[in-house]
Amino acid sequence: MTALRNVLGETAADGWTMFRRLQKHLYRNPEMMLVGIFLPIILMLMFVYVFGGAIATGTDYVNYVVPGIIVTCVGYGASMTASSVNLDMKGGLYDRLRTMPVRPASLLIGHVANSLVRNGIGAVLVLLVALAVGFRPSAGWSEWIGVTLYLVLFFLAVCWLAVLFGLLANNAETAGAFSFFVMFLPYVSSAFVPTETMPSWLGAFAEHQPVTPLIETLRGLLVEGGAAGGQATAAALWFGGLLIAAFASSSFVFARRR
């Protein structure tokens, strides 16, 4: 047990050092952070004020769309994570650190922690702006805790997928394209319009892809009195499985890349 505690302590300390390094990069390049935050906010305002009046959802459109916007904003942060991991890998930083008494896992954990904090800030700001334009959640404390847990699970799964893509990509530009895949799925889900309004073949895909159960779970917790139903289980299985698979794959690839 003592040896395990020592390993965990060293990994946490090294991961904290990597996290602080990445935070300093953000301070020196604040436009990266601003783009990842303001684009989702602009997207939400556009949907609410431009398209909202033409889309019938059975409720105020801002209440319907906010969960989808929060999920969509993660794509921008994932792009930055994938590019950052790729730059460190291709630049030789990891190879240099491997010659030092540094826990290898901490190098990736630092990137994931940085991305988690960045996505969390973005989600909070999106919620604040949504409240200013009419979002009125009915969630109690237990529902908000559920929302937080599901978002953390989703953020971690996407962050580790971004790390994996950054390790596999040939360059930072290709790694940055990862955001396209993450941002594409919310558009073909129940994030912005009910799936019943889609063509049958597209609606079938939208209902059975991983993002729809997550959005329906968040929507149920936030504005429908916790009525998440079986969608909550599906969302947990989807993103819990993705998290495990992405973490294991990233560790495997990282251990063999030079």
TORLO-154096 format. One record per atom (N, C-alpha, C, O, CB): residue in three letters; x, y, z. Coordinates in steps of 0.02 Angstrom, whole numbers, plus 50000, padded with zeros to 5 digits. Glycine has a CB too. Layout:
ALAXYZ/...
END
This chain:
MET500414994050000/MET500005000050000/MET500435006350000/MET500275011349967/MET499535000050061/THR500995006150037/THR501435011950039/THR501715013549970/THR501755019349950/THR502005010850089/ALA501915008149934/ALA502195009149867/ALA501665012049820/ALA501815016449779/ALA502455002449839/LEU501045009649827/LEU500515012249785/LEU500385019649799/LEU500285023649753/LEU499875008149795/ARG500385021449864/ARG500275028449882/ARG500835032749854/ARG500715038349832/ARG500235029249958/ASN501445030249856/ASN502015034049829/ASN501935035149754/ASN502065040649729/ASN502675030449843/VAL501735029949718/VAL501635030449646/VAL501095035549630/VAL501175039849586/VAL501455023649615/LEU500525035049665/LEU499975039749654/LEU500175046849670/LEU499995051549635/LEU499365037649695/GLY500545047649725/GLY500765054349744/GLY501235057349693/GLY501175063249676/GLY501105054149812/GLU501715053349668/GLU502175055849618/GLU501815057549553/GLU501975062449520/GLU502735050749605/THR501335053249534/THR500955054549472/THR500555060949479/THR500535064949432/THR500495048649457/ALA500235061949536/ALA499845068049547/ALA500295074249546/ALA500115079349517/ALA499465067549614/ALA500885073749577/ALA501345079449578/ALA501595081149508/ALA501615087049489/ALA501935078049624/ASP501785076049470/ASP502025077249402/ASP501455079849357/ASP501565084149315/ASP502325070849372/GLY500855077049367/GLY500285079349328/GLY500125086649344/GLY499945090449299/GLY499675074949342/TRP500195088549407/TRP500075095549427/TRP500565100249393/TRP500395105749371/TRP500115096249503/THR501195097949388/THR501705102049354/THR501525103049280/THR501585108549254/THR502395098749361/MET501315097649247/MET501115098149177/MET500495102649170/MET500445106549122/MET500975091249147/PHE500035102049216/PHE499425106149215/PHE499615113549221/PHE499335117649184/PHE498955104149272/ARG500065115249266/ARG500265122249275/ARG500615124849212/ARG500515130549193/ARG500735123049335/ARG501015120649180/ARG501345122649118/ARG500825124349064/ARG500895129449030/ARG501805117049092/LEU500315120149057/LEU499805121349007/LEU499375127449024/LEU499155131048978/LEU499355115149000/GLN499265128749088/GLN498905134749107/GLN499295141049088/GLN498995146049067/GLN498755134649181/LYS499945140849095/LYS500365146649076/LYS500325147749000/LYS500345153448977/LYS501095145549098/HIS500285142348962/HIS500195143048890/HIS499545146748874/HIS499525150948829/HIS500195136048855/LEU499025145248912/LEU498385148648901/LEU498435156148918/LEU498165160348882/LEU497835145448943/TYR498795157748973/TYR498865164648991/TYR499235168648937/TYR499095174448925/TYR499235165249058/ARG499715165248904/ARG500095168648852/ARG499735168848786/ARG499895172948743/ARG500765165248843/ASN499235164448777/ASN498835164348716/ASN498095164348734/ASN497745159448722/ASN499015158048672/PRO497855169848763/PRO497165169848787/PRO496645169248731/PRO496075167348744/PRO497025176248825/GLU496845170848669/GLU496365170248614/GLU496135163048605/GLU495575161948583/GLU496665172848550/MET496555158148622/MET496355151148617/MET495775149748664/MET495285146448645/MET496945146548633/MET495825152248725/MET495295151348774/MET494665155048754/MET494115152548761/MET495535153648844/LEU494755161248729/LEU494175165348712/LEU493775162248654/LEU493165162448655/LEU494395172348694/VAL494125159548604/VAL493775156448548/VAL493365150548572/VAL492785149648551/VAL494275154248494/GLY493665146348615/GLY493315140548639/GLY492715142148682/GLY492255138048689/GLY493785136248679/ILE492695148248711/ILE492135150148754/ILE491615154048715/ILE491015152748721/ILE492395154348812/PHE491835158948675/PHE491355163448644/PHE491005160448583/PHE490435162348569/PHE491705169748623/LEU491315155848549/LEU490975152748492/LEU490335149048514/LEU489815149848482/LEU491435147948456/PRO490355144948567/PRO489735141748590/PRO489215146748612/PRO488615145748601/PRO489885136948646/ILE489425152248644/ILE488945157348666/ILE488615160648605/ILE488005161648605/ILE489295162648709/ILE489015162248555/ILE488735165148493/ILE488265160248460/ILE487735162148435/ILE489295167248445/LEU488455153848460/LEU488025148748430/LEU487355148348466/LEU486835147748434/LEU488375141848433/MET487375148648533/MET486755148348571/MET486315154348556/MET485705153648546/MET486905148048646/LEU486605160348555/LEU486215166348541/LEU485915166048471/LEU485345168248460/LEU486645172648548/MET486285163448423/MET486035162848355/MET485435158148352/MET484925159748321/MET486585160448307/PHE485495152348385/PHE484935147648383/PHE484325150348419/PHE483755149548396/PHE485145140948414/VAL484435153748476/VAL483865156248514/VAL483505161848478/VAL482895161848474/VAL484105158648583/TYR483885166748451/TYR483575172648423/TYR483445172248348/TYR483015175748323/TYR484015178548437/VAL483815168048312/VAL483725167648240/VAL483265161848221/VAL482795162748182/VAL484405166948205/PHE483405155948250/PHE483025149948231/PHE482485148048281/PHE482015144448264/PHE483485144248222/GLY482545150448343/GLY482105148048396/GLY481365149148383/GLY480955144848399/GLY482275151448459/GLY481195154848352/GLY480495156248339/GLY480175151748287/GLY479565151248284/GLY480425163248318/ALA480585148348247/ALA480325144148194/ALA480335136748212/ALA480115132548172/ALA480715145148130/ILE480585135048271/ILE480655128048291/ILE480175126648349/ILE480245129648402/ILE481385126348310/ALA479715122148339/ALA479225120348391/ALA479485114348431/ALA479605109048404/ALA478535118648360/THR479585115448496/THR479835110048540/THR479375108548598/THR479505104048638/THR480525111948566/GLY478825112348604/GLY478365111348660/GLY478565115048723/GLY478235114448774/GLY478315104048675/THR479115118848720/THR479345122848777/THR479725128748749/THR479845129248689/THR479795118648825/ASP479935133448794/ASP480355138948771/ASP480985136048740/ASP481305131648768/ASP480525143748829/TYR481165138648681/TYR481715135548644/TYR482375136048682/TYR482795131548677/TYR481785138848576/VAL482475141448720/VAL483095142048757/VAL483165136448808/VAL483715133948819/VAL483135148948792/ASN482615134348839/ASN482635128648885/ASN482805122148849/ASN483135117748877/ASN481975128048922/TYR482585121648788/TYR482705115548749/TYR483425115148725/TYR483715109748725/TYR482225115348689/VAL483715120748705/VAL484355120648668/VAL484975120848713/VAL485505118748692/VAL484375126348621/VAL484915123348774/VAL485505124348817/VAL485905117948828/VAL486515118148821/VAL485295127148884/PRO485595112248844/PRO486005106148852/PRO486415104448790/PRO486985102348796/PRO485555100248869/GLY486115105348731/GLY486485103948669/GLY487065108648659/GLY487585106548633/GLY486015104348611/ILE486985115048677/ILE487535119848670/ILE488115118048716/ILE488695118448696/ILE487275127048685/ILE487955116048777/ILE488485114148824/ILE488885108248797/ILE489505108248800/ILE488195112448894/VAL488535103348769/VAL488875097548741/VAL489285099548680/VAL489835097048670/VAL488365092048722/THR489015103948638/THR489365106048578/THR490005109848594/THR490495109148558/THR488905110348535/CYS490005113848647/CYS490585117948662/CYS491195113748680/CYS491765116148675/CYS490435122748719/VAL491085107448699/VAL491655103148716/VAL492085101748655/VAL492685100648661/VAL491405096548746/GLY491785101848595/GLY492165100548535/GLY492735105448524/GLY493265103548502/GLY491715100748476/TYR492615111848541/TYR493135116848532/TYR493725115548580/TYR494305116048561/TYR492855123848543/GLY493565113848642/GLY494095112348690/GLY494475106048672/GLY495075105648682/GLY493805111648759/ALA494115101048645/ALA494445094748626/ALA494945095948570/ALA495475092748569/ALA493925089548604/SER494785100448525/SER495245102048471/SER495905104748498/SER496445102848475/SER494935107148423/MET495865109148547/MET496465112048577/MET496875106648613/MET497485106748610/MET496285117548626/THR496535102048647/THR496885096748682/THR497255092148634/THR497845090548645/THR496385092648724/ALA496925090148580/ALA497245085748531/ALA497855089048500/ALA498375085848492/ALA496745083748477/SER497805095448483/SER498365098948452/SER498935099648502/SER499515098848483/SER498145105848427/SER498785101248564/SER499295102148615/SER499685095648628/SER500295095748634/SER498995104648680/VAL499315090048633/VAL499645083648642/VAL500105082048583/VAL500665079648592/VAL499125077948652/ASN499855083248523/ASN500255081848463/ASN500885086048460/ASN501415083548442/ASN499835082948401/LEU500835092448478/LEU501415096848477/LEU501935094548527/LEU502535094548512/LEU501205104048493/ASP501715092348586/ASP502195089848636/ASP502525083448612/ASP503115082348623/ASP501845088748703/MET502125079148580/MET502395072748555/MET502895073948498/MET503455071348500/MET501825068148532/LYS502695077848448/LYS503115078948390/LYS503715083448406/LYS504235082948374/LYS502715082048334/GLY503645087648456/GLY504195092148475/GLY504735088848516/GLY505245091948530/GLY503925097948511/GLY504615082748538/GLY505125079148576/GLY505085080148651/GLY505525077748687/GLY505785081148553/LEU504575083748675/LEU504535084948747/LEU504465078448786/LEU504805077448837/LEU503945089548763/TYR504035074048762/TYR503925067748797/TYR504555063448799/TYR504705060248849/TYR503355063948766/ASP504925063348744/ASP505535059448742/ASP506045062148792/ASP506395058248825/ASP505835059348671/ARG506095068648798/ARG506565071548846/ARG506355069948918/ARG506765068348960/ARG506605079248837/LEU505695070448931/LEU505465069148998/LEU505525061749017/LEU505575060149076/LEU504745071349005/ARG505515057348967/ARG505595050248982/ARG506285048649010/ARG506375043549043/ARG505475046148919/THR506765052948997/THR507445051849024/THR507495054249096/THR508015053349128/THR507955055448982/MET506965057249123/MET506955059849190/MET506505055649234/MET506095051749208/MET506725067249190/PRO506565056249300/PRO506135052349346/PRO505425055249349/PRO505205057749400/PRO506435052149416/VAL505075054849292/VAL504395057449286/VAL503925051749270/VAL504075047549227/VAL504355063049232/ARG503365051449305/ARG502865046249291/ARG502545047549223/ARG502255052849213/ARG502315046049347/PRO502605042849175/PRO502345044049107/PRO501615046049106/PRO501415050349067/PRO502455037849065/ALA501195042849148/ALA500485044249147/ALA500335051449163/ALA499825054249140/ALA500115039649195/SER500765054649203/SER500635061449224/SER500645066349166/SER500325071549168/SER501135063649276/LEU501025064749113/LEU501075069149056/LEU500405069949021/LEU500215075449000/LEU501605066649006/LEU500045064349015/LEU499385064548984/LEU498855067149033/LEU498395070749013/LEU499185057748959/ILE498925065349097/ILE498445067649147/ILE498435075249152/ILE497905078249162/ILE498605064549215/GLY499015078349145/GLY499045085649146/GLY498645088749090/GLY498295093749101/GLY499765087949141/HIS498685085849030/HIS498295088348974/HIS497545087448986/HIS497145091948972/HIS498495084648909/VAL497355081649014/VAL496645080349026/VAL496375085049080/VAL495825087749073/VAL496535072949047/ALA496755086149133/ALA496535090649186/ALA496455097749160/ALA495975101149177/ALA497035090549245/ASN496925099949118/ASN496885106649089/ASN496255107249045/ASN495905112349048/ASN497515108149048/SER496125102149005/SER495535102248962/SER494895102049004/SER494415105448987/SER495545096348913/LEU494895098149057/LEU494305097749100/LEU494135104449131/LEU493555106449133/LEU494415092449155/VAL494645107949156/VAL494535114649185/VAL494285119449132/VAL493825123349144/VAL495175117249218/ARG494595119349073/ARG494405123849019/ARG493675122648998/ARG493295127448988/ARG494875123048959/ASN493485116348990/ASN492795114748971/ASN492305116649026/ASN491745118849012/ASN492735107348954/GLY492515115649088/GLY492085117549144/GLY491935124949145/GLY491375127049157/GLY492385115349209/ILE492455129049133/ILE492355136349131/ILE491885138149074/ILE491435142249082/ILE493035139949122/GLY491985134949016/GLY491555136348959/GLY490825134548973/GLY490375138348955/GLY491785132548898/ALA490715128849006/ALA490025126749021/ALA489695131549070/ALA489105133149062/ALA490025119649050/VAL490065133849120/VAL489785138549169/VAL489605145149135/VAL489065147949148/VAL490285139849227/LEU490035147649091/LEU489885153949057/LEU489295153249011/LEU488885157849006/LEU490505156349018/VAL489235147648976/VAL488655146448934/VAL488015146548976/VAL487515149448956/VAL488725139748895/LEU488035143349034/LEU487445143349078/LEU487265150349102/LEU486675152149105/LEU487565138749138/LEU487775154249118/LEU487645161049142/LEU487325165349088/LEU486845168949101/LEU488285164349167/VAL487585164949027/VAL487295168648972/VAL486585166148958/VAL486135170048943/VAL487735168148908/ALA486485159548961/ALA485825156648950/ALA485315159349001/ALA484755160848983/ALA485855148948953/LEU485525159849064/LEU485085162649115/LEU484905169849099/LEU484345172149112/LEU485405162149184/ALA485385173549071/ALA485255180549054/ALA484765181248997/ALA484425186348992/ALA485905183949036/VAL484715176248953/VAL484275176848895/VAL483625172848903/VAL483245172048856/VAL484625174548832/GLY483495170348965/GLY482855167348978/GLY482845160048998/GLY482305157249006/GLY482445168148919/PHE483425156849005/PHE483435149849026/PHE483205149349098/PHE483455152849142/PHE484155146849018/ARG482715144949110/ARG482435144349177/ARG482415136949197/ARG481905133649188/ARG481735147449180/PRO482965134349225/PRO482975127349246/PRO482545126349308/PRO482475130849349/PRO483685124949260/SER482255120449313/SER481845118649372/SER482205113649417/SER481905110849462/SER481175115849350/ALA482845112649404/ALA483235107549440/ALA483355109549513/ALA483475115349528/ALA483905106249405/GLY483315104549557/GLY483515105449626/GLY484245103549635/GLY484605102249587/GLY483065101349673/TRP484465103249698/TRP485165101749711/TRP485365094849685/TRP485895094049657/TRP485315102249785/SER484935089949696/SER485095083149674/SER485155082849598/SER485595079349571/SER484575078149698/GLU484715086449563/GLU484745086449489/GLU485385089949465/GLU485695087749417/GLU484125089949460/TRP485575095449498/TRP486185098949478/TRP486805094549489/TRP487275094649449/TRP486255105449516/ILE486795090749543/ILE487355086049555/ILE487375080849499/ILE487915079149474/ILE487285082649624/GLY486785078349479/GLY486755073549424/GLY487015076549359/GLY487395073349323/GLY486055071049415/VAL486815082749345/VAL487055086149285/VAL487815086749286/VAL488155085349236/VAL486735093249278/THR488085088649344/THR488815089449350/THR489175082849338/THR489685082649304/THR488995092249418/LEU488915077449367/LEU489235070949360/LEU489215068649287/LEU489715065949261/LEU488895065749405/TYR488655069549254/TYR488615067449184/TYR489065071649139/TYR489375069049093/TYR487885067849159/LEU489105078149153/LEU489545082349113/LEU490275080649124/LEU490675080549077/LEU489435089749128/VAL490465079249186/VAL491155077249200/VAL491325070749164/VAL491865070049135/VAL491275076449276/LEU490865065949166/LEU490975059549131/LEU491065060849056/LEU491515058149025/LEU490385054749142/PHE490635065049028/PHE490685066648956/PHE491335070248941/PHE491675068548893/PHE490075070848934/PHE491505075348981/PHE492115079148970/PHE492725074548972/PHE493165074948929/PHE492185084649022/LEU492755070049021/LEU493325065549028/LEU493375060848968/LEU493925059748941/LEU493285061549092/ALA492805058148947/ALA492815053548889/ALA493075057148827/ALA493485054448791/ALA492115050648877/VAL492825063148814/VAL493025066848755/VAL493765069148761/VAL494125069048711/VAL492575072948744/CYS493975071148820/CYS494665073248830/CYS495155067548816/CYS495665068548783/CYS494775075848901/TRP494995061548840/TRP495445055948827/TRP495425053848754/TRP495925051548728/TRP495255050048872/LEU494845054548721/LEU494825053348649/LEU495255058448612/LEU495595056648564/LEU494095053648624/ALA495245064648635/ALA495665069848604/ALA496405068248614/ALA496805069148568/ALA495495076748633/VAL496575065848674/VAL497275063848686/VAL497485058348638/VAL498025058548609/VAL497365061548760/LEU497045053348631/LEU497195047748585/LEU497295050348514/LEU497765048248480/LEU496635042548587/PHE496855054648491/PHE496915057348424/PHE497555061448416/PHE497875061148364/PHE496295061648406/GLY497735065248468/GLY498355069148466/GLY498965064748461/GLY499455066548429/GLY498395073548527/LEU498955059048494/LEU499515054348491/LEU499575051048423/LEU500125049448401/LEU499445049148545/LEU499005049948390/LEU499005046248327/LEU499105050748266/LEU499345048448215/LEU498365042448320/ALA498925057148271/ALA498935061648213/ALA499655063148192/ALA500115062948232/ALA498575068148229/ASN499735064548128/ASN500395065948101/ASN500625073148115/ASN501225074448116/ASN500405064748027/ASN500155077648125/ASN500335084548139/ASN499785087848180/ASN499245085048189/ASN500475088548073/ALA499925093948204/ALA499455097348248/ALA498815099248211/ALA498275099348241/ALA499775103448279/GLU498875100948147/GLU498285102948108/GLU497795097048102/GLU497195097848110/GLU498475105448039/THR498065091148088/THR497645085248083/THR497335083648151/THR496745081748156/THR498045079248058/ALA497735084348205/ALA497475083148272/ALA496905087948288/ALA496405085948319/ALA498025083748324/GLY496975094248267/GLY496455099248280/GLY495805097648246/GLY495275099848268/GLY496685105948260/ALA495835093848191/ALA495225092048154/ALA494785087348195/ALA494215086048175/ALA495405088848088/PHE495045084848251/PHE494645080448294/PHE493995083748315/PHE493485080448324/PHE495035078448356/SER494005090448323/SER493405093948346/SER492825093048297/SER492245093348317/SER493555101348355/PHE492975091948233/PHE492435091048184/PHE492005085148203/PHE491385085548199/PHE492725090048114/PHE492315079648224/PHE491925073648241/PHE491515074748303/PHE490945072448308/PHE492395067648250/VAL491795078348352/VAL491435079548414/VAL490845084348403/VAL490305083448430/VAL491905082348468/MET490965089648362/MET490435094548350/MET489905092148302/MET489345094648302/MET490745100948323/PHE490075087248261/PHE489595084748212/PHE489015081048245/PHE488435081948226/PHE489935080248161/LEU489165076848294/LEU488655072648324/LEU488075076548356/LEU487495074548347/LEU488965068248376/PRO488205082048394/PRO487625085648422/PRO487145088348369/PRO486545088848382/PRO487875091448463/TYR487395090048310/TYR486955092648258/TYR486485087248231/TYR485925088748209/TYR487365095648201/VAL486705081048234/VAL486285075448212/VAL486035071748274/VAL486155065748281/VAL486665070648163/SER485705075348317/SER485435072548379/SER484825076648398/SER484565080448357/SER485975072548437/SER484605075848459/SER484035079848483/SER484255086448514/SER483865089548550/SER483625075848533/ALA484875088548500/ALA485135094548532/ALA484765100848511/ALA484625105148553/ALA485865095348516/PHE484605101448447/PHE484325107748421/PHE483615107048395/PHE483245111948395/PHE484765110348367/VAL483425101048373/VAL482745099848349/VAL482535092948372/VAL482965088548381/VAL482695100548271/PRO481885091748382/PRO481655084948399/PRO481825080048342/PRO481765081748284/PRO480895084848413/THR482025074148360/THR482215069248309/THR481625067048267/THR481715064548211/THR482535063148341/GLU481005068048292/GLU480415066048253/GLU480335070248190/GLU479995068248143/GLU479785066648296/THR480645076148189/THR480575080548131/THR481055078648075/THR481015081448020/THR480675087748151/MET481515074048088/MET482005072048038/MET481735066547993/MET481245063248012/MET482655069748072/PRO482035065647935/PRO481855059747894/PRO481955053447935/PRO482375053247979/PRO482275059547828/SER481565048247920/SER481565042247962/SER482265039147968/SER482465037048023/SER481095037047933/TRP482635038947913/TRP483305035847916/TRP483785039947958/TRP484205037147993/TRP483585034947845/LEU483735046647954/LEU484165050947993/LEU483945051048066/LEU484365051248111/LEU484175058047965/GLY483295050948077/GLY483035050848145/GLY483245044548182/GLY483375044848242/GLY482295051448145/ALA483265038948147/ALA483475032648179/ALA484205033148202/ALA484375030848256/ALA483395026748130/PHE484625036148159/PHE485325037048180/PHE485375041848239/PHE485735040548287/PHE485745039748121/ALA485005047448235/ALA485035052448288/ALA484815049548356/ALA485105051448407/ALA484595058348271/GLU484335045248356/GLU484085042448419/GLU484545037248449/GLU484515036048509/GLU483405039448409/HIS484975034248409/HIS485385028748434/HIS486135030448435/HIS486535025948447/HIS485275022748392/GLN486315036548424/GLN487015038448432/GLN487125040948504/GLN486635042548538/GLN487215044048380/PRO487745041148528/PRO487865042248600/PRO487665049048627/PRO487515049548686/PRO488585041248614/VAL487665054348586/VAL487545060948612/VAL486815062048632/VAL486665065448681/VAL487745066148561/THR486345059048594/THR485635060048609/THR485445057848680/THR485105061648714/THR485215056348559/PRO485635051848703/PRO485465050148773/PRO485745055048824/PRO485425056448874/PRO485715043148789/LEU486355057548811/LEU486645062348858/LEU486245068748859/LEU486095071348913/LEU487375063848838/ILE486075071448801/ILE485695077648798/ILE485005076848829/ILE484775081148866/ILE485625080048725/GLU484675071248815/GLU484015070048845/GLU484065069348921/GLU483615071448957/GLU483695063748815/THR484615066448945/THR484715065849017/THR484815072749049/THR484505074349100/THR485325061449032/LEU485235076949018/LEU485345083649044/LEU484705087749041/LEU484545091349088/LEU485905087249004/ARG484345087148986/ARG483715090848979/ARG483205088549032/ARG482845092649061/ARG483425089948908/GLY483175082049043/GLY482725079449094/GLY482895081849163/GLY482445083449203/GLY482725071949092/LEU483535082149179/LEU483745084349245/LEU483645091849255/LEU483465094049309/LEU484465082549257/LEU483775095749202/LEU483765102949208/LEU483065105949205/LEU482895110349245/LEU484185105949154/VAL482655103649158/VAL482025107149146/VAL481405102649149/VAL480845105049141/VAL482045110449080/GLU481505096149160/GLU480925091649161/GLU480845088049227/GLU480555082649230/GLU480985086649105/GLY481095091049280/GLY480995088349347/GLY481345081849360/GLY481095077749398/GLY480275087549359/GLY481915080649328/GLY482305074649339/GLY482055068649301/GLY482245062949317/GLY482305073049410/ALA481635069649250/ALA481355064049212/ALA481845061749159/ALA481725062549099/ALA480695066049180/ALA482415058849181/ALA482925056549134/ALA482765049649107/ALA482945048149050/ALA483605056549168/GLY482435045449147/GLY482225038849123/GLY482805034449103/GLY483355034949130/GLY481755039549065/GLY482675029949055/GLY483185025249032/GLY483745028648994/GLY484265025548983/GLY482885020048989/GLN483645034948972/GLN484175038448937/GLN484785039448981/GLN485355039548956/GLN483925045148911/ALA484675040249046/ALA485235041249092/ALA485695035149093/ALA486305035849093/ALA484985042849162/THR485395029249094/THR485795023149094/THR486175022449028/THR486765020649028/THR485355017049105/ALA485845023948972/ALA486165023448907/ALA486755028348902/ALA487285026548877/ALA485665024848851/ALA486665034448927/ALA487205039448925/ALA487795037248967/ALA488365037948946/ALA486945046248950/ALA487655034449027/ALA488205032149071/ALA488585026449038/ALA489195026149042/ALA487925030049139/LEU488225021849006/LEU488555016248974/LEU488975018448914/LEU489535016248904/LEU488045010948952/TRP488685022948873/TRP489045025448814/TRP489705028748834/TRP490235026748811/TRP488615030348776/PHE489665033648878/PHE490255037648892/PHE490705034548945/PHE491305035948947/PHE490045044548915/GLY490425030348988/GLY490865026449032/GLY491285021648991/GLY491885020949004/GLY490455022649083/GLY490975018248942/GLY491355013848898/GLY491865017448856/GLY492435015148848/GLY490885010048854/LEU491675023348829/LEU492135027248789/LEU492725029648830/LEU493295029648807/LEU491785033248757/LEU492595031548892/LEU493135033848936/LEU493635028248949/LEU494245029348943/LEU492845036349003/ILE493395022348966/ILE493835016748979/ILE494245014948917/ILE494845013848920/ILE493435010649003/ALA493895014648860/ALA494235012748797/ALA494755018048777/ALA495305016248756/ALA493725011848741/ALA494575024448783/ALA495035029748763/ALA495635030048810/ALA496195031048787/ALA494675036548763/PHE495525029248875/PHE496075029348923/PHE496555023548910/PHE497165024548908/PHE495815029048995/ALA496285017548901/ALA496705011748890/ALA497085012448824/ALA497685010848820/ALA496285005248889/SER496755014748771/SER497075015548706/SER497615020848708/SER498155019948679/SER496555017248652/SER497475026448741/SER497975031848746/SER498595029448784/SER499155030848763/SER497675037948781/SER498495025848839/SER499065023248877/SER499475018448835/SER500085018548838/SER498825019848941/PHE499135014148797/PHE499475009248755/PHE499885012748700/PHE500465011048689/PHE498965004448723/VAL499575017548666/VAL499915021048612/VAL500495025248639/VAL501035025348610/VAL499425025548572/PHE500375028648695/PHE500895032948723/PHE501515029048744/PHE502075031348736/PHE500625036848783/ALA501395023048771/ALA501965018848793/ALA502395016548735/ALA502965014548746/ALA501715012948831/ARG502125016748674/ARG502495014048616/ARG502695019248565/ARG503045017648517/ARG502085008848582/ARG502475025548575/ARG502665030848528/ARG503315034048551/ARG503425035048611/ARG502105036148521/ARG503735035748503/ARG504355039448518/ARG504385045448472/ARG504865049248475/ARG504975034948509/
END
